[in-house]
Amino acid sequence: MKIGITCYPTYGGSGVVAAELGLELAARGHQVHFISYARPIRLDVSATPGAAANIHYHEVEVTTYPLFTYPPYTLALASRMAEVAEAEHLDLLHVHYAIPHSVSAYLARGMMASPRNGRRLPFVTTLHGTDITLVGGDHSYLPITRFAIEQSDGVTAISKYLRETTIREFDIARDIRVIYNFVNCELYRPKRDPAERARLAPDGEPLIAHLSNFRPVKRIGDVVEAFAIVRGDIKARLVMIGEGPERGNAEYVARKMGVEHDVLFLGNQDHVHRLLPLMDVLLLPSRTESFGLAALEAMACGAIPVATRVGGVPEVITDGVDGFLAEVGDVQSMAQRILRLLREPKLRKEIAEAARFTAETRFCSTLIIPQYEEYYRRVLG
């Protein structure tokens, strides 16, 4: 198949999933064309054998004109989608995020169906969370979000929680297929580099990680507070992977609690599959998560997730089996779970192995990508 993919090309779950989906599809022989204003961050063809020859990128250029207070990206994207579809003979578009990408795809489909082109260009919309729980929840965006979902030729959601939320909040009657996020189990695996671990933990300290885009919903302050409680009992280090508006607050909390010398801010990282195997625990205290991709990536690498019992996270983590769940804001409970893991090596080994088993048997790309292929064929008829 020839597939056009559009996503936000930044650090965040939807962009990561879209980029890695494209890589996996390309490795399986499909022609994949990314259409966006920038090349997706995680689009690393060197990490996926066989993908390079089938990956293509088409930039969307938005003209700045005095008439427009804000550049009309949605229209520029729609026009570029139609251009690429015509030139490359695309079979379908797959857009990640309802707003504005599915609206652009709807317009592109209309352009391709006009007498000038006269061909069908179906599009699939994948809902990732913020487009529904935040953007779609704003009353001014609700009608256009509902319209975009209803007009899509196919709609998928990354968790049962997100599907149910979408149906409830938008009064959607159409079918929404749940296709979970995934991880490449060959790339993300428990393989530690002793030299790299020694660089992060020179005295052999346990490593606790946090991975996100540092938005307020991730509750970055809770990460540092929970770590400070752990650090009060056990010498350990906190590795903060990512960048975003809450970084400054996290640095302030670290100084305030006297743990700044044991907190490492690494910024955005393109190769998290090399970092996560070095970690013992991943802490994810979010206020809401539609899936919890960072937790899954950690599980595949043998790092144990300690996360909040919100959204789609319980669909990924079974509390006490392959990770731990706590209530939002309960930093004491999160800290105690981490301390237990660090104090009991046997328990830590058992749960790490169970976490890897969950990733391998439920969320490997080899299990999930065929679901997307089957869904594409269904949409194409």
N, C-alpha and C positions, 0 to 999 in steps of 0.2 A: 504494500500500500504506500501511497504518497500522502503524508500527513503534515499539516501545518499546525504548529504549536505556538500559542501566545501565553505569556506569563509576565508577572512582575520580575524583572531580572536581578532582584536584590536578595540580600540575606534574609531568609524567612522560609517557613515551611512550604508555602505554595510554589515559590521559585525553585526550591531544592527538588521537590517532587517532580515538577514539570521538566527540569533539566535532566534529572536522572531517568525519568520515563523516556525522554527522547533518546538518551544514550542507549538504554536497554532495547528500545524498538529498533534503533539503527543497527545494533549488534546482531539483531535477529533478521536483518536484511531489508527492513523498511526504509524508504527515503523520508527523512525527517527535516522539515524546514521551520526553523524558529523565526518568528516575526515579532519584533519588539523594538523598543527604543535603545536597547543596549544588549550586548551578549550576556546571557544568563551566567551568574557567578560560578555556579557549580558545573558548567558545561565543559568538563575536562575530558577530552576524547582520549588522552593518554592513559586514563585509568580504566577504560572499558575497551578491551581488545575487540577489533572488528567494527567499531562504531565510526571511526574517523571518515571513511569514504562516503558514508550515508548521512552525515550531518551537514546542514547548510544554515546560514544565518542571513536574514534580510532585515536591514535596519529601517526603522520608521523615522522619517525626518519630519519635524513639525516646523512649519514656517512661522516666524515671528512677524506679525503685521500689526500696524498701529490700530486697526479697527478692533482687534481682539484684546480684551483685558487679559484673558487667559488663552494660551495656545490650544486650538481644538484637536487634542490628541485622539479622541475617540473617532473623529472623522478621518484624520490622517491614517490611523490604524486600519479603519475599514477599507479605505482606498488601497492601502498597501496589501492587505489581505487579498483583495480581488485581483490586484496585479500579479501577485505571486501565484495565486490559484490558477490564473489563466496561463501564465508563462510556464509554470512547472506541472500543470495538469494535476493539481492536487485532488485527492479523492474526498477528503474532509478536513475540517478544522477542529482542533481540540483546544479550547480556551480554559484557562485556569483563573478563577475568580469571575463572579457574575458581572460585577461592575468594574470597569466599563467594557471588559473584553467581550462578553457575550452580546452586548449591544452592537459593538463593531462587527462581530461575526454575523449578526442578523442583517446588518446593512450590506455586508459583503455578499451574503447569500442572495439578497435581493438584486444586487448588481449583476451577479453571475446568471441569475434566472431571467434577466431582461432579454428582449429580442436580439440585442447585439451579441450576447454570448449563448443564451439558450441552454444552459446546462445546470445540473443540480450540484450544489455545494453544501451538503449538510454540515452541521457543527454540533459538537459535544461540549457541554459545560460541566466542569468539575468545581464543586463548591468546597471551599477549604475552611471556612469558619468566619473570619472577620467580615467577609462580604455579606454574611447572613446575620451574625450576632451583633455587629456594630454598624456597618454601613447600611445594611438592609433594615436595621432597626430604627434608623433615622427616618421619621415620617416622610420627609421630602424625597427620599430615595426608594421608599417602599413600592410605589406603583411601577417604577421602571425596573426594579429588581424582579418583582413578580412577573412582569411582562417578559423580561429576558429569559427567565427560567421556563416559562410556559411556551415560549417560542423556540426553545432549543430542540434540536432533533433527538438529543439524548442528554440526560442529566445524571451525573454521579456525585456521590458524597463520600467523604473519607472516613465516616463512622456512622453507626446507627444513631448515635446521639445527634449528629448534625442533620441527618435525614429527618428525624422526628421534629427537631427544632424548626427546620425549614417548612415542613408541612404545617406545623402549628402556627408559626408566626406569619406565614404568607398565605395560608389557606390554599395550599397547592393540592390539586387533585391528581396530577399526573404521576407516573411512576418515577421514582428516583432510585437508582441502583447504588448500593453500597459497595465500593471497591476500596479496600483499606490501603493506606500508605504502605510502603515496602522498603526493604533494604537489600542491597547486594551483599549476600552472605559470604562471598569470596573476598570482597573488598573490605567489608567491616567484619573483623574477626579478632579473637583474643590472642593477638600476637604482639608481645611487648618488645620494645627496643630498650635494653638495659641502659645504654648510654643516654638516650633521650629521657628516660625516667630519672636517671641520676641528675640530669640537668635541671629538672623541675623539682626534684626532691633529693638534694645532695646528701642529706642525712638519712635517707631511706624512709622518710615520713609517708604516711598514707596520703593519697591525693583525692580530693573531693572536687568535682567539676560542676560548672554550670555552663550551659550552651543555649544562647537565644539571641534575639535581636534587641534585647535590653529595652523593650517597651514597658510602660507602666503595668500592663496586664501580667507581666512576668514576675512582678513583685521581687525585684532584685535586692531590695533592702532585706527581705526575709532570708535570702541566701546568705548574706553576710552575717546577719544576726544568728542564724542557726549554726553557722560555722564558728562564730565566736564562742558559743556554748560548748561546741565540740573541742575547740582549741583550749578551753579552760581545763579540760580533763586529759586530753591527748595531744601530743605534738603532731600537727598535721598541716597541710597546705591546701589552699583553695585556688583553683585554676578557673578564671573567668574567660570564657571563649565567646567572643561576639563584640558588638558595638551598638550604640544606640543612645537615646535621650536620657536613660537612667544611669548611665555609667558614672557621671559626676556624683550622683546621690550615693551610689555604691561605694565610691572612693571615700566620700565623707563619712558614711557609716563605719567603714573599716577603720578610719582614723579615730573616730569617736569611741569605738570599742577596743582600740589598742591592738588590732590584729593586722594593721596595714602591711607589716613586713612579711606576713605569711599569706598574703593575697596577691596573686599574679594576674594582671590584666593582659591578655594576649591579643586582644582586638579580633577583627574578623580573620578567619582562617579558611583557606580553600580546601585543605586536606584534613578534615576532622577525623577521617578514618585512621589517620596516623596518631592522633592525639588520644582518642577515646580508649584504646587498649591500655594506655598508661595509667588510667584512672581506676580507683577502687569503687567510687560511688559517684552517681550523677544526681544533683539536687535540682528539682523542677517544681518550685512552689507557686505555680501560676494561679491567678484568679480564675481563669478559664482556659481550656485547651480543647479543640475539636478532636484531636487525636493524640498528640504528644510524640512527634517524630524524633525529637532529641532523645527521649527515653528509649525508643526502639533502637536507634543507632547505638546508644550505650549498651543496651542489652545484647545486641549482636556482638559487641566487642568484649563482653564479659564484665562490664561495669554495671553495678547494681543501681537501678533507679529508685530514688526516694522522691515521690511526687504527691501532688494533691489529688484528692478524690473528686475530680471535676470533669464535666463534659465527657469526652470519649476516652479519657485516660484509663478508666477501669476496664475498657474493652481491650486494652493492651497489657496492662499489669494486673496480675492476680495477687492481691495483698498477702504478704507472708510466704508466697511461693516463688515468684520470680522478681520480686521487688517489694516495696512498701508504699502504702498510701496513708495520707494524713489529711486533716481538714485544713482549709485555707486559713492562713495566718497563725497556725499552731506551730510556731517555730520550735517550741520546747519538745513537742512530740517528734518532729522531724530530726532534731538533734539527738534525741534518745535512740531513735532507730539507727542513725548513723553510728553512734557510739557502740551500740550492740554489735553491729557488723564489724567494726574495727577491733572490738575486744574478743570476738569469737571467730577465729580464722576458719574453723570447720563450717560454721554456719555461712560465713561469707563465701566459701568455696561452693557449697551446695546451692546457694541462691544464684551465684554467678553462672553456674552450669545450667540451672533451670532457666535463667534469663536467655542464655544462648539457645537453649532448646526451643523456647517459645519463638524466638526470632526465626530459627531454622524451619520450624514446622508450621508456622502460621503466616509469616510476613516476608519470606524471602522473595526476591524479584522473580525467581523461577516459578513461583506460585501465583503471583499477582499480575505480572505482565500478560500472560495468556488470557486473563479475565478482561483486560483492556482490548486485546486483539479480538476476542469473541464479541465484545460489546460494539466495537467498530463495525464488524461484519454485520451485526444485527442492525445498526443504524443505516448502513449502506444497502441493506436489503438483499 
